[in-house]
Amino acid sequence: MVDDPPVPHDRKRLVIIVVGLLIALNLGILAVHETQTNDQQVALPSAILNTVPVCGNVLIAQDAIGATLAAGYRGELTLDGVALPLDEYDSIALTQNEILWRPGPGKTFTQIQPGDHSMLITFEPTDPKLARQSHAFSCAFKVS
């Protein structure tokens, strides 16, 4: 029986493979970290049932922002200090107590730029018997 001769180790090739695997691992860890969402719930006023996105979470530049309001409330949105006109809201969502706004052509913003942002939700009761006192809730989020 003849033994095969030992295969010489190519150190350069081994180093390249190890470095490549380390880079891939680091990129994977970075990608997971950048896409993590905030699982901690922010205490919302009773008039706001939920926000889109959830405060502290990440969304895509073309995603909608807004909130679902409790019955008997109406609201408006401000993005980074700029009031978003009511005629730009999703008209179907408005009939379901949702104030949703999506960037696009012909709107105040064509897209929401990557980075940190603040959405202000101003809301008030629709019942004329109740005091017409507006309330506001601020929600921070990030766009990737």
N, CA, C and O of each residue as an XYZ file, in Angstrom:
576
protein
N       0.833     -1.167      0.000
C       0.000      0.000      0.000
C       0.883      1.237      0.000
O       1.832      1.346      0.776
N       0.552      2.154     -0.878
C       1.371      3.363     -1.000
C       0.621      4.523     -0.351
O      -0.531      4.804     -0.680
N       1.295      5.177      0.565
C       0.690      6.355      1.201
C       0.816      7.542      0.265
O       1.821      7.731     -0.421
N      -0.275      8.353      0.266
C      -0.218      9.584     -0.530
C       0.747     10.544      0.135
O       0.822     10.616      1.361
N       1.478     11.277     -0.674
C       2.406     12.248     -0.071
C       1.596     13.375      0.593
O       0.524     13.737      0.107
N       2.101     13.918      1.684
C       1.388     15.007      2.362
C       1.230     16.216      1.439
O       2.142     16.564      0.689
N       0.036     16.858      1.508
C      -0.241     18.040      0.683
C       0.326     19.255      1.408
O       0.008     19.488      2.574
N       1.155     20.019      0.731
C       1.722     21.195      1.407
C       0.609     22.227      1.662
O      -0.271     22.433      0.826
N       0.671     22.860      2.826
C      -0.321     23.872      3.187
C       0.052     25.202      2.546
O       1.191     25.662      2.628
N      -0.900     25.774      1.933
C      -0.697     27.073      1.307
C      -1.123     28.134      2.323
O      -2.305     28.456      2.440
N      -0.157     28.664      3.045
C      -0.442     29.618      4.113
C      -1.160     30.863      3.599
O      -2.090     31.350      4.241
N      -0.756     31.358      2.498
C      -1.365     32.579      1.966
C      -2.853     32.345      1.695
O      -3.691     33.187      2.019
N      -3.164     31.222      1.112
C      -4.567     30.892      0.807
C      -5.374     30.746      2.102
O      -6.504     31.228      2.186
N      -4.805     30.094      3.093
C      -5.476     29.910      4.373
C      -5.731     31.254      5.059
O      -6.812     31.467      5.607
N      -4.766     32.151      5.036
C      -4.916     33.475      5.643
C      -6.032     34.251      4.930
O      -6.844     34.900      5.589
N      -6.080     34.194      3.621
C      -7.116     34.895      2.851
C      -8.499     34.352      3.205
O      -9.443     35.124      3.371
N      -8.621     33.054      3.321
C      -9.912     32.453      3.674
C     -10.345     32.877      5.073
O     -11.504     33.236      5.281
N      -9.425     32.838      6.029
C      -9.751     33.213      7.409
C     -10.140     34.694      7.476
O     -11.127     35.041      8.124
N      -9.383     35.560      6.823
C      -9.713     36.998      6.823
C     -11.076     37.220      6.168
O     -11.882     38.005      6.667
N     -11.336     36.540      5.064
C     -12.637     36.665      4.404
C     -13.791     36.238      5.301
O     -14.829     36.898      5.335
N     -13.614     35.142      6.026
C     -14.655     34.680      6.955
C     -14.862     35.670      8.095
O     -15.998     35.901      8.510
N     -13.792     36.252      8.603
C     -13.914     37.248      9.672
C     -14.650     38.495      9.188
O     -15.483     39.047      9.907
N     -14.343     38.933      7.977
C     -15.041     40.096      7.416
C     -16.525     39.786      7.241
O     -17.378     40.605      7.585
N     -16.830     38.609      6.709
C     -18.231     38.222      6.523
C     -18.967     38.155      7.857
O     -20.116     38.585      7.955
N     -18.325     37.627      8.862
C     -18.940     37.539     10.195
C     -19.213     38.933     10.750
O     -20.294     39.189     11.279
N     -18.241     39.835     10.632
C     -18.421     41.203     11.121
C     -19.533     41.924     10.365
O     -20.323     42.643     10.978
N     -19.608     41.749      9.067
C     -20.684     42.371      8.282
C     -22.043     41.814      8.685
O     -23.024     42.555      8.742
N     -22.108     40.523      8.964
C     -23.358     39.922      9.418
C     -23.802     40.491     10.752
O     -24.979     40.801     10.938
N     -22.873     40.631     11.676
C     -23.186     41.204     12.989
C     -23.641     42.651     12.836
O     -24.609     43.061     13.477
N     -22.963     43.428     12.002
C     -23.338     44.817     11.754
C     -24.732     44.902     11.138
O     -25.522     45.761     11.530
N     -25.043     44.042     10.196
C     -26.362     44.056      9.547
C     -27.468     43.750     10.548
O     -28.511     44.403     10.530
N     -27.261     42.781     11.408
C     -28.262     42.445     12.426
C     -28.437     43.608     13.385
O     -29.564     43.947     13.746
N     -27.338     44.223     13.802
C     -27.413     45.351     14.737
C     -28.161     46.529     14.117
O     -28.967     47.165     14.796
N     -27.915     46.829     12.861
C     -28.555     47.970     12.194
C     -30.037     47.757     11.951
O     -30.781     48.733     11.855
N     -30.487     46.530     11.849
C     -31.904     46.277     11.567
C     -32.707     45.918     12.806
O     -33.895     45.611     12.701
N     -32.086     45.950     13.966
C     -32.827     45.633     15.185
C     -33.900     46.677     15.408
O     -33.705     47.858     15.123
N     -35.019     46.235     15.914
C     -36.101     47.148     16.234
C     -36.207     47.291     17.742
O     -35.645     46.509     18.508
N     -36.926     48.289     18.129
C     -37.114     48.558     19.545
C     -38.315     47.772     20.038
O     -39.445     48.067     19.650
N     -38.093     46.782     20.883
C     -39.188     45.980     21.411
C     -39.823     46.609     22.652
O     -40.855     46.141     23.133
N     -39.211     47.657     23.159
C     -39.770     48.301     24.336
C     -40.936     49.182     23.894
O     -40.803     49.989     22.974
N     -42.059     49.020     24.549
C     -43.234     49.806     24.218
C     -43.159     51.172     24.888
O     -42.860     51.277     26.077
N     -43.430     52.206     24.118
C     -43.510     53.557     24.646
C     -44.933     53.750     25.150
O     -45.886     53.323     24.498
N     -45.080     54.376     26.279
C     -46.417     54.638     26.819
C     -47.107     55.674     25.939
O     -46.640     56.806     25.812
N     -48.216     55.277     25.339
C     -48.963     56.167     24.453
C     -50.118     56.805     25.206
O     -50.656     56.206     26.138
N     -50.508     58.016     24.815
C     -51.721     58.595     25.389
C     -52.919     57.707     25.040
O     -52.884     56.987     24.042
N     -53.957     57.751     25.839
C     -55.115     56.879     25.606
C     -55.787     57.134     24.253
O     -56.460     56.247     23.727
N     -55.619     58.314     23.690
C     -56.229     58.629     22.396
C     -55.460     58.016     21.222
O     -55.991     57.934     20.115
N     -54.231     57.591     21.449
C     -53.415     56.995     20.378
C     -53.292     55.502     20.649
O     -52.732     55.091     21.665
N     -53.819     54.694     19.731
C     -53.784     53.242     19.907
C     -52.444     52.648     19.488
O     -51.943     51.722     20.125
N     -51.866     53.184     18.414
C     -50.530     52.753     17.990
C     -49.939     53.777     17.038
O     -50.642     54.636     16.506
N     -48.634     53.668     16.833
C     -47.941     54.551     15.896
C     -47.293     53.711     14.799
O     -46.962     52.541     14.996
N     -47.123     54.338     13.649
C     -46.449     53.713     12.510
C     -45.325     54.644     12.097
O     -45.605     55.737     11.603
N     -44.080     54.269     12.275
C     -43.605     53.034     12.883
C     -43.770     53.097     14.401
O     -44.090     54.147     14.959
N     -43.549     51.969     15.056
C     -43.509     51.966     16.515
C     -42.365     52.898     16.911
O     -41.282     52.834     16.329
N     -42.598     53.748     17.883
C     -41.576     54.709     18.303
C     -40.247     53.998     18.574
O     -40.198     52.975     19.257
N     -39.191     54.559     18.029
C     -37.857     54.001     18.218
C     -37.453     52.987     17.164
O     -36.300     52.557     17.138
N     -38.376     52.596     16.294
C     -38.060     51.581     15.291
C     -37.496     52.183     14.015
O     -37.414     53.402     13.864
N     -37.116     51.315     13.116
C     -36.526     51.685     11.834
C     -37.553     51.426     10.732
O     -38.272     50.427     10.767
N     -37.618     52.340      9.745
C     -38.472     52.094      8.599
C     -37.732     52.449      7.327
O     -36.659     53.050      7.366
N     -38.312     52.074      6.201
C     -37.742     52.341      4.877
C     -38.225     53.716      4.415
O     -39.316     54.148      4.787
N     -37.425     54.393      3.616
C     -37.694     55.779      3.213
C     -39.065     55.995      2.575
O     -39.584     57.110      2.641
N     -39.668     54.991      1.968
C     -40.966     55.157      1.304
C     -42.136     54.647      2.141
O     -43.277     54.678      1.679
N     -41.878     54.178      3.363
C     -42.947     53.677      4.230
C     -43.815     54.815      4.752
O     -43.384     55.966      4.815
N     -45.038     54.474      5.123
C     -45.970     55.443      5.705
C     -45.624     55.692      7.163
O     -45.062     54.834      7.844
N     -45.973     56.891      7.627
C     -45.874     57.220      9.047
C     -47.257     57.649      9.513
O     -48.087     58.056      8.699
N     -47.511     57.561     10.805
C     -48.794     58.015     11.314
C     -49.193     57.323     12.590
O     -48.355     56.839     13.350
N     -50.512     57.285     12.813
C     -51.030     56.712     14.053
C     -52.469     56.267     13.861
O     -53.178     56.754     12.981
N     -52.879     55.337     14.701
C     -54.285     54.952     14.802
C     -54.824     55.622     16.056
O     -54.281     55.455     17.148
N     -55.895     56.379     15.884
C     -56.483     57.104     17.005
C     -57.701     56.364     17.535
O     -58.367     55.633     16.802
N     -57.978     56.561     18.798
C     -59.184     55.988     19.398
C     -60.404     56.674     18.776
O     -60.311     57.795     18.277
N     -61.528     55.994     18.814
C     -62.771     56.572     18.290
C     -63.039     57.888     19.018
O     -62.833     57.995     20.227
N     -63.499     58.882     18.266
C     -63.813     60.174     18.863
C     -62.658     61.154     18.848
O     -62.730     62.199     19.496
N     -61.599     60.845     18.127
C     -60.453     61.749     18.021
C     -60.076     61.961     16.563
O     -60.297     61.094     15.717
N     -59.515     63.104     16.286
C     -58.925     63.390     14.981
C     -57.522     63.929     15.229
O     -57.211     64.404     16.321
N     -56.684     63.849     14.207
C     -55.316     64.294     14.424
C     -54.622     64.751     13.165
O     -55.129     64.606     12.052
N     -53.454     65.305     13.375
C     -52.597     65.776     12.289
C     -51.159     65.372     12.591
O     -50.798     65.104     13.737
N     -50.343     65.336     11.531
C     -48.948     64.900     11.664
C     -47.984     66.016     11.299
O     -48.252     66.843     10.428
N     -46.867     66.011     11.986
C     -45.748     66.890     11.670
C     -44.509     66.009     11.597
O     -44.275     65.190     12.486
N     -43.718     66.172     10.548
C     -42.484     65.404     10.390
C     -41.307     66.352     10.479
O     -41.175     67.254      9.651
N     -40.464     66.167     11.455
C     -39.269     66.994     11.659
C     -39.609     68.489     11.651
O     -38.876     69.297     11.081
N     -40.717     68.842     12.286
C     -41.110     70.244     12.399
C     -41.901     70.785     11.218
O     -42.295     71.951     11.231
N     -42.143     69.970     10.200
C     -42.898     70.402      9.016
C     -44.291     69.771      9.064
O     -44.430     68.548      9.038
N     -45.318     70.620      9.133
C     -46.695     70.116      9.150
C     -47.015     69.449      7.818
O     -46.701     69.987      6.756
N     -47.635     68.283      7.878
C     -48.004     67.551      6.663
C     -49.463     67.878      6.344
O     -50.338     67.654      7.180
N     -49.737     68.403      5.150
C     -51.095     68.826      4.798
C     -52.095     67.665      4.812
O     -51.775     66.546      4.411
N     -53.301     67.955      5.278
C     -54.350     66.935      5.376
C     -54.670     66.289      4.036
O     -55.013     65.108      3.990
N     -54.565     67.041      2.946
C     -54.899     66.466      1.636
C     -53.857     65.460      1.148
O     -54.059     64.818      0.117
N     -52.745     65.313      1.873
C     -51.732     64.314      1.518
C     -51.889     63.024      2.315
O     -51.160     62.063      2.071
N     -52.825     62.981      3.264
C     -53.037     61.786      4.082
C     -53.757     60.719      3.279
O     -54.417     61.021      2.285
N     -53.631     59.489      3.701
C     -54.346     58.366      3.095
C     -55.830     58.530      3.421
O     -56.236     58.390      4.575
N     -56.640     58.829      2.394
C     -58.060     59.129      2.625
C     -58.847     57.914      3.113
O     -59.802     58.073      3.873
N     -58.475     56.726      2.700
C     -59.169     55.518      3.162
C     -58.843     55.273      4.639
O     -59.727     54.913      5.417
N     -57.591     55.464      5.020
C     -57.190     55.269      6.412
C     -57.915     56.259      7.329
O     -58.251     55.920      8.464
N     -58.157     57.483      6.842
C     -58.847     58.484      7.666
C     -60.227     57.997      8.090
O     -60.690     58.330      9.181
N     -60.885     57.218      7.247
C     -62.225     56.714      7.586
C     -62.160     55.635      8.665
O     -63.189     55.247      9.218
N     -60.971     55.156      8.963
C     -60.789     54.101      9.966
C     -60.021     54.622     11.191
O     -59.372     53.857     11.905
N     -60.109     55.930     11.415
C     -59.434     56.590     12.546
C     -57.911     56.477     12.478
O     -57.237     56.494     13.508
N     -57.381     56.365     11.283
C     -55.930     56.323     11.115
C     -55.488     57.573     10.371
O     -56.086     57.958      9.366
N     -54.452     58.190     10.870
C     -53.843     59.304     10.143
C     -52.509     58.781      9.622
O     -51.545     58.632     10.373
N     -52.474     58.509      8.330
C     -51.285     57.946      7.693
C     -50.836     58.854      6.555
O     -51.652     59.344      5.775
N     -49.564     59.062      6.475
C     -48.977     59.864      5.409
C     -47.800     59.092      4.833
O     -47.002     58.507      5.565
N     -47.707     59.101      3.509
C     -46.620     58.401      2.821
C     -45.938     59.405      1.883
O     -46.621     60.129      1.159
N     -44.604     59.456      1.889
C     -43.907     60.365      0.971
C     -44.100     59.929     -0.479
O     -44.377     58.762     -0.755
N     -43.952     60.872     -1.390
C     -44.069     60.532     -2.797
C     -44.071     61.773     -3.670
O     -44.036     62.894     -3.161
N     -44.112     61.583     -4.981
C     -44.127     62.713     -5.917
C     -45.327     63.633     -5.649
O     -46.444     63.167     -5.424
N     -45.074     64.931     -5.677
C     -46.132     65.910     -5.471
C     -46.508     66.114     -4.013
O     -47.448     66.852     -3.716
N     -45.793     65.477     -3.102
C     -46.082     65.632     -1.675
C     -44.999     66.486     -1.021
O     -43.989     66.817     -1.642
N     -45.223     66.828      0.223
C     -44.281     67.671      0.955
C     -42.863     67.103      0.901
O     -41.901     67.850      0.723
N     -42.732     65.784      1.054
C     -41.445     65.097      0.921
C     -41.619     63.978     -0.095
O     -42.606     63.244     -0.038
N     -40.673     63.834     -1.027
C     -40.736     62.717     -1.976
C     -40.243     61.431     -1.324
O     -40.618     60.333     -1.736
N     -39.408     61.573     -0.311
C     -38.976     60.439      0.500
C     -38.484     60.975      1.827
O     -38.160     62.155      1.955
N     -38.431     60.098      2.806
C     -37.871     60.486      4.104
C     -36.411     60.080      4.068
O     -36.089     58.906      3.885
N     -35.539     61.039      4.242
C     -34.101     60.793      4.134
C     -33.620     59.853      5.246
O     -34.175     59.855      6.345
N     -32.592     59.053      4.962
C     -32.025     58.184      6.008
C     -31.548     59.012      7.201
O     -31.047     60.126      7.048
N     -31.717     58.441      8.381
C     -31.276     59.111      9.598
C     -32.362     59.134     10.661
O     -33.370     58.435     10.553
N     -32.146     59.942     11.685
C     -33.084     60.060     12.796
C     -34.149     61.101     12.488
O     -33.859     62.149     11.911
N     -35.391     60.801     12.880
C     -36.519     61.700     12.609
C     -37.457     61.759     13.799
O     -37.425     60.909     14.689
N     -38.299     62.793     13.787
C     -39.296     62.966     14.828
C     -40.653     63.231     14.184
O     -40.788     64.078     13.301
N     -41.652     62.486     14.646
C     -43.029     62.669     14.186
C     -43.825     63.205     15.365
O     -43.791     62.643     16.460
N     -44.543     64.301     15.129
C     -45.407     64.864     16.156
C     -46.848     64.578     15.753
O     -47.276     64.914     14.649
N     -47.583     63.960     16.655
C     -48.994     63.649     16.425
C     -49.802     64.602     17.300
O     -49.740     64.531     18.528
N     -50.555     65.488     16.667
C     -51.412     66.411     17.392
C     -52.832     65.884     17.270
O     -53.288     65.586     16.166
N     -53.531     65.766     18.379
C     -54.873     65.164     18.342
C     -55.814     65.899     19.279
O     -55.389     66.523     20.251
N     -57.114     65.812     18.967
C     -58.153     66.432     19.787
C     -59.446     65.658     19.634
O     -59.631     64.948     18.645
N     -60.352     65.786     20.610
C     -61.641     65.097     20.508
C     -62.492     65.694     19.387
O     -62.409     66.889     19.106
N     -63.299     64.863     18.758
C     -64.199     65.350     17.704
C     -65.542     65.796     18.264
O     -66.275     66.525     17.594
N     -65.875     65.379     19.465
C     -67.155     65.732     20.098
C     -67.143     67.214     20.485
O     -66.304     67.640     21.278
N     -68.072     68.002     19.927
C     -68.095     69.440     20.242
C     -68.418     69.726     21.711
O     -68.155     70.828     22.193
N     -68.981     68.756     22.424
C     -69.294     68.958     23.847
C     -68.043     68.904     24.717
O     -68.018     69.444     25.824
N     -67.014     68.251     24.207
C     -65.762     68.148     24.963
C     -64.904     69.376     24.684
O     -65.027     70.014     23.639
N     -64.056     69.687     25.612
C     -63.167     70.837     25.439
C     -62.306     70.636     24.202
O     -61.778     69.547     23.980
N     -62.166     71.663     23.410
C     -61.362     71.604     22.188
C     -59.891     71.816     22.501
O     -59.248     72.702     21.938
N     -59.375     71.018     23.381
C     -57.978     71.146     23.757
C     -57.152     70.148     22.968
O     -57.370     68.940     23.052
N     -56.200     70.664     22.197
C     -55.313     69.793     21.440
C     -54.230     69.230     22.344
O     -53.768     69.888     23.276
N     -53.842     68.017     22.053
C     -52.742     67.359     22.755
C     -51.739     66.935     21.702
O     -52.086     66.775     20.532
N     -50.507     66.755     22.112
C     -49.469     66.343     21.168
C     -48.630     65.232     21.775
O     -48.409     65.173     22.984
N     -48.173     64.357     20.895
C     -47.296     63.252     21.291
C     -46.185     63.159     20.256
O     -46.446     63.141     19.054
N     -44.952     63.101     20.727
C     -43.790     63.031     19.850
C     -43.227     61.612     19.826
O     -43.160     60.935     20.852
N     -42.828     61.187     18.647
C     -42.332     59.823     18.442
C     -41.086     59.889     17.562
O     -41.134     60.398     16.442
N     -39.977     59.373     18.073
C     -38.729     59.351     17.301
C     -38.616     58.008     16.583
O     -39.043     56.976     17.101
N     -38.034     58.036     15.383
C     -37.788     56.812     14.614
C     -36.592     57.043     13.709
O     -36.094     58.162     13.585
N     -36.147     55.989     13.090
C     -34.980     56.057     12.219
C     -35.342     55.512     10.851
O     -36.098     54.546     10.744
N     -34.811     56.121      9.810
C     -35.014     55.636      8.438
C     -33.697     55.056      7.945
O     -32.638     55.668      8.088
N     -33.783     53.848      7.354
C     -32.560     53.217      6.831
C     -32.476     53.392      5.342
O     -31.520     52.931      4.719
